[in-house]
């Protein structure tokens, strides 16, 4: 999977549970206080050029990834089967 551009969208949510913060601090060797965040990705898209086409590989939580390809003509985009 070489080349292309990857975009990740979602949000970072601050962890406020004191027990979780203390467990993380103990394992990481970081002194309290600090801010800790967990990532909640909403979508990941990889874009690359494949021969004469541009390809978009998209993943959203709970669904298999799929690829959409578009050529440099007026033909509509093609969607590959999930998992390819």
Residue frames relative to the residue before (quaternion, step in Angstrom):
aa qw qx qy qz dx dy dz
X 1.0000 0.0000 0.0000 0.0000 0.00 0.00 0.00
X 0.1981 0.8063 -0.5331 0.1628 3.58 0.47 1.13
X 0.8031 0.3191 -0.2283 0.4483 3.53 -1.22 0.55
X 0.6285 0.5522 -0.4064 0.3673 3.48 -1.34 0.14
X 0.4129 -0.6690 0.5663 0.2473 3.49 -1.41 -0.15
X 0.1467 -0.7882 0.5933 0.0723 3.59 -0.97 0.83
X 0.0784 -0.7705 0.6321 0.0255 3.55 -1.00 0.93
X 0.1145 -0.7757 0.6196 0.0355 3.53 -0.96 0.96
X 0.0473 -0.7880 0.6134 0.0251 3.55 -0.85 0.95
X 0.3191 0.7146 -0.5739 0.2412 3.52 -1.17 0.60
X 0.4343 -0.6828 0.5037 0.3023 3.54 -1.08 -0.63
X 0.3459 -0.6827 0.6023 0.2269 3.49 -1.34 0.42
X 0.1344 -0.7983 0.5861 0.0329 3.56 -0.77 1.08
X 0.4143 -0.7180 0.4995 0.2518 3.57 -0.77 1.01
X 0.3448 -0.7055 0.5862 0.1993 3.55 -1.04 0.91
X 0.0829 -0.8298 0.5519 0.0058 3.57 -0.60 1.14
X 0.4850 0.6637 -0.4378 0.3642 3.60 1.26 -0.15
X 0.4519 -0.7287 0.4522 0.2457 3.57 -0.55 1.21
X 0.6466 0.5262 -0.3171 0.4522 3.59 0.98 -0.83
X 0.6549 0.4998 -0.3093 0.4749 3.59 0.96 -0.84
X 0.6389 0.5233 -0.3223 0.4626 3.59 1.00 -0.81
X 0.6736 0.4945 -0.2965 0.4624 3.58 0.92 -0.90
X 0.6389 0.5147 -0.3298 0.4670 3.62 0.99 -0.78
X 0.6564 0.4991 -0.3103 0.4729 3.58 0.95 -0.85
X 0.6525 0.5196 -0.3167 0.4516 3.60 0.90 -0.92
X 0.6587 0.5120 -0.3135 0.4535 3.58 0.95 -0.85
X 0.7029 0.4628 -0.2733 0.4658 3.58 0.91 -0.89
X 0.7289 0.4254 -0.2372 0.4811 3.59 0.97 -0.83
X 0.3925 -0.7258 0.4756 0.3050 3.58 1.21 -0.38
X 0.4585 0.6710 -0.4492 0.3712 3.58 1.15 0.64
X 0.3971 -0.7050 0.5236 0.2665 3.59 -0.94 0.79
X 0.4372 -0.6514 0.5501 0.2861 3.54 -1.17 0.66
X 0.6476 -0.1383 -0.7449 -0.0813 1.73 -2.22 1.06
X 0.0571 0.7546 -0.6535 0.0167 3.54 -1.32 0.42
X 0.4512 -0.6501 0.5307 0.3035 3.56 -1.30 0.26
X 0.0879 -0.7799 0.6195 0.0164 3.56 -0.93 0.98
X 0.0870 -0.8002 0.5932 0.0159 3.57 -0.93 0.93
X 0.2134 -0.7271 0.6314 0.1649 3.53 -1.24 0.52
X 0.4032 -0.7144 0.5233 0.2307 3.56 -1.08 0.75
X 0.0894 -0.7579 0.6447 0.0433 3.54 -1.08 0.85
X 0.1511 -0.8233 0.5393 0.0922 3.61 0.11 1.22
X 0.2560 -0.7644 0.5769 0.1318 3.56 -1.07 0.84
X 0.7954 -0.0660 0.0778 0.5975 3.58 1.13 -0.64
X 0.0780 -0.7491 0.6552 0.0589 3.56 -1.17 0.68
X 0.0099 -0.7967 0.6034 -0.0324 3.58 -0.83 1.03
X 0.1143 -0.7572 0.6401 0.0629 3.55 -0.94 0.95
X 0.1130 -0.7885 0.6042 0.0229 3.57 -0.87 1.01
X 0.1563 0.7832 -0.5914 0.1117 3.59 -0.89 0.88
X 0.4526 -0.6408 0.5414 0.3024 3.55 -1.32 0.29
X 0.0667 -0.7879 0.6119 -0.0187 3.55 -0.85 1.09
X 0.8011 -0.1467 0.0521 0.5779 3.56 -0.01 1.29
X 0.7938 -0.2191 0.2068 0.5283 3.58 -0.63 -1.18
X 0.6616 0.5027 -0.2961 0.4711 3.60 1.26 0.13
X 0.3065 -0.6622 0.6304 0.2648 3.51 -1.35 0.28
X 0.1529 -0.8020 0.5756 0.0457 3.55 -0.91 0.94
X 0.1358 -0.7636 0.6294 0.0479 3.53 -1.15 0.82
X 0.1047 -0.7684 0.6301 0.0386 3.58 -0.68 1.11
X 0.0427 -0.8333 0.5495 -0.0417 3.58 -0.52 1.20
X 0.0252 -0.7707 0.6367 0.0008 3.54 -1.12 0.82
X 0.0143 -0.7471 0.6643 0.0165 3.54 -1.13 0.81
X 0.6213 -0.5668 0.3689 0.3958 3.62 -1.02 0.67
X 0.8122 0.2813 -0.2167 0.4628 3.54 -1.04 0.82
X 0.7346 0.3311 -0.2253 0.5477 3.61 1.24 0.02
X 0.5130 -0.6129 0.4759 0.3670 3.60 -1.11 0.48
X 0.5632 -0.5922 0.4522 0.3572 3.57 -1.18 0.54
X 0.0567 -0.7843 0.6160 0.0468 3.57 -1.20 0.55
X 0.3116 -0.7460 0.5678 0.1549 3.53 -1.27 0.54
X 0.1202 -0.7534 0.6437 0.0602 3.53 -1.06 0.88
X 0.1093 -0.7982 0.5917 0.0298 3.57 -0.92 0.95
X 0.0476 -0.7854 0.6171 0.0080 3.52 -1.11 0.76
X 0.3303 -0.7438 0.5536 0.1766 3.55 -0.95 0.96
X 0.5877 -0.5823 0.4262 0.3659 3.54 -1.30 -0.11
X 0.5653 0.5499 -0.4072 0.4606 3.58 1.15 0.65
X 0.6825 -0.4983 0.3514 0.4030 3.58 -1.26 -0.27
X 0.4042 0.7149 -0.4786 0.3105 3.59 1.25 0.12
X 0.5214 -0.6332 0.4557 0.3459 3.60 -1.06 0.65
X 0.6200 -0.5355 0.4086 0.4024 3.59 -1.20 0.46
X 0.2890 -0.7336 0.5912 0.1694 3.57 -1.23 0.61
X 0.2199 -0.7652 0.5909 0.1302 3.55 -1.00 0.80
X 0.3394 -0.7374 0.5518 0.1913 3.57 -0.74 1.09
X 0.6287 -0.5171 0.4180 0.4032 3.53 -1.28 0.36
X 0.5811 -0.5785 0.4265 0.3818 3.64 -1.06 0.65
X 0.7820 0.3541 -0.2673 0.4377 3.51 -1.16 0.71
X 0.5973 0.5693 -0.3743 0.4231 3.61 1.22 -0.10
